[in-house]
Each structure stands twice: as structure tokens, then as C-alpha cells.
Amino acid sequence: MAAVEFKNEGNAAWLKEEFDSAIDCFTKAIEAADASDKEFLRVIYSNRSAAHLKLKHADEALRDAEMCVTLDEKWAKGYARKGDALLAAKKPTDAFNAYNAGLRAVPGDKVLTEKSEQAMRSIRAAAPEPMGPSRFGNSSSSTSHKIG
């Protein structure tokens, strides 16, 4: 079977939410593809990355997303997939960096801009609460902190 037929089968499996089957089809498409057809391959790696994310396989999704970026450093979707995989792996700072690397490659991309902002919100949400003045310095509490 030709690579494009495997891709089409993978897309059909995706629509049925049969993500394991989609991954198998996309893998066969990659194996059958012409290695010089980078445009086709980037799409298949992207599709397989998305299927891995649906199954919560963050490491596999990241590996495929990195292949997307390697195959085409100017394709915004590859960076989006990479950032999405990093967010799924609970690495919001790395996700933010991936989205911003994409924005350097594809300035002004709306999806990457939105995802970068989402990652920053995740970073802020995960940050510890700052310590207020009651911890250090002057305090309004009645407890004295004298050194004697």
C-alpha cells in the first residue's frame, strides 16, 4: 500500500477516535514514504504526535513533534505540537519556550501566540505564592522577633 493510503487510513481511524490504530497507520505511512518528501512526512509526524497526545503518550508525542520541526523549521504547527506535548508532560516553561521558538520562526502566528500565552498562564499558576511582608521585615503581628 502507498504511504498516502496509510495516511488516509490513519485519518479515518482518528475520526473514529481509534487512536492506537491511527498511530499504526501513520507509522506505516512514515515507513512507506519517500524520505525526501519532507512536506508529507511533517504532516504524518504531526498527525501521529496528535494521536499520541490523545492517548496521553507525552514522550512519544514530543518525539514526533520534534521531527516536525526538524523537517520544516518554518512550520508553525510543528512548534505547536511540540509545545502541546511539553504541556502534557507538565513542562510549561519548556512549552512556552517551544511556542516562542515557533514565533521566532513564524512571527505573528496567531495559534502560537495564543498557545504561548496559555503556557505563561500555566507557569504563573504553578508558581509558589510570593512571601509577603509578614514573613520578613516589618510585621503587623504582635509577636516580637528580637535577638537577644
C-alpha positions in Angstrom: 0.0 0.0 0.0 1.2 3.5 -0.7 2.1 6.0 2.0 -0.8 8.2 1.2 -3.2 5.3 1.6 -1.8 4.6 5.1 -2.2 8.3 5.9 -5.8 8.2 4.8 -6.5 5.1 6.9 -4.9 6.9 9.8 -7.1 9.9 9.3 -10.2 7.7 9.2 -9.1 5.9 12.4 -8.6 9.3 14.0 -12.1 10.4 13.1 -13.4 7.2 14.8 -11.2 8.1 17.8 -9.3 4.8 17.3 -6.0 6.5 18.2 -3.9 3.3 18.5 -5.0 2.3 15.0 -4.3 5.8 13.8 -0.8 5.6 15.2 -0.2 2.3 13.5 -1.4 3.6 10.2 0.7 6.8 10.5 3.8 4.7 11.4 3.2 2.6 8.2 2.8 5.8 6.2 6.2 7.1 7.5 7.8 3.8 6.7 6.4 3.8 3.2 7.0 7.4 2.4 9.7 8.8 0.2 12.3 10.2 2.7 12.8 13.2 0.5 9.1 14.2 0.7 9.5 16.4 3.8 6.2 18.1 3.4 4.3 14.8 3.5 6.4 13.5 6.4 5.9 16.6 8.6 2.2 16.1 8.3 2.3 12.4 9.2 4.6 13.0 12.2 2.2 15.8 13.2 -0.8 13.5 13.0 1.0 10.8 14.9 2.0 13.3 17.6 -1.6 14.4 18.0 -2.7 10.8 18.3 -0.1 10.1 20.9 -1.3 13.1 22.8 -4.9 11.8 22.8 -3.6 8.6 24.4 -1.5 10.7 26.9 1.8 9.5 25.5 3.6 12.8 26.0 7.1 11.5 25.3 6.1 9.9 22.0 4.1 13.0 21.1 7.2 15.1 21.8 9.5 12.9 19.7 7.2 13.2 16.7 6.7 16.9 17.2 10.5 17.4 17.2 10.6 15.5 13.9 8.1 18.0 12.5 10.3 20.9 13.5 13.4 19.1 12.1 11.7 18.5 8.8 10.4 22.1 8.5 11.7 24.8 10.8 9.3 27.3 9.4 6.1 25.3 10.0 4.1 26.7 12.9 2.2 23.5 13.5 5.3 21.6 14.3 6.1 24.0 17.1 2.5 23.9 18.3 2.7 20.1 18.5 6.0 20.3 20.4 4.6 22.8 22.9 1.4 20.8 23.4 3.4 17.7 24.1 5.5 19.6 26.7 2.4 21.0 28.3 1.0 17.4 28.5 4.3 16.4 30.2 3.8 19.1 32.8 6.6 21.2 31.5 5.0 24.6 30.9 8.3 26.6 30.8 9.6 24.3 28.1 6.3 24.5 26.3 6.5 28.3 26.5 10.0 28.2 25.0 8.8 25.9 22.2 5.9 28.2 21.3 8.2 31.2 21.3 10.8 29.4 19.2 8.0 28.9 16.7 7.1 32.6 16.9 10.7 33.5 16.1 10.5 31.2 13.0 6.9 32.2 12.1 6.4 35.7 13.5 2.9 36.7 14.3 1.4 33.2 14.1 -2.0 33.5 15.9 -2.1 29.9 17.2 1.4 30.1 18.5 0.7 33.4 20.2 -2.4 32.0 21.9 -0.6 28.9 23.0 2.4 30.9 24.3 0.0 32.9 26.4 -1.6 29.7 27.7 1.7 28.3 28.7 2.6 31.5 30.5 -0.7 31.2 32.4 0.3 27.7 33.4 3.7 28.9 34.5 2.1 31.6 36.7 -0.5 29.1 38.1 2.3 26.7 39.1 4.5 29.4 40.7 4.6 29.4 44.5 2.8 32.3 46.2 5.2 35.2 47.0 6.0 35.7 50.6 4.5 38.8 52.0 6.0 41.4 54.4 4.8 39.4 57.4 7.5 36.8 56.7 10.4 39.3 56.5 10.7 42.9 57.6 8.0 44.8 59.4 5.1 42.8 60.5 1.8 43.9 61.9 1.7 40.8 64.1 2.0 41.2 67.8 4.8 38.6 68.1 8.2 40.2 68.7 11.2 38.8 66.8 14.1 40.1 68.9 17.5 38.6 69.0 18.8 38.7 72.5 
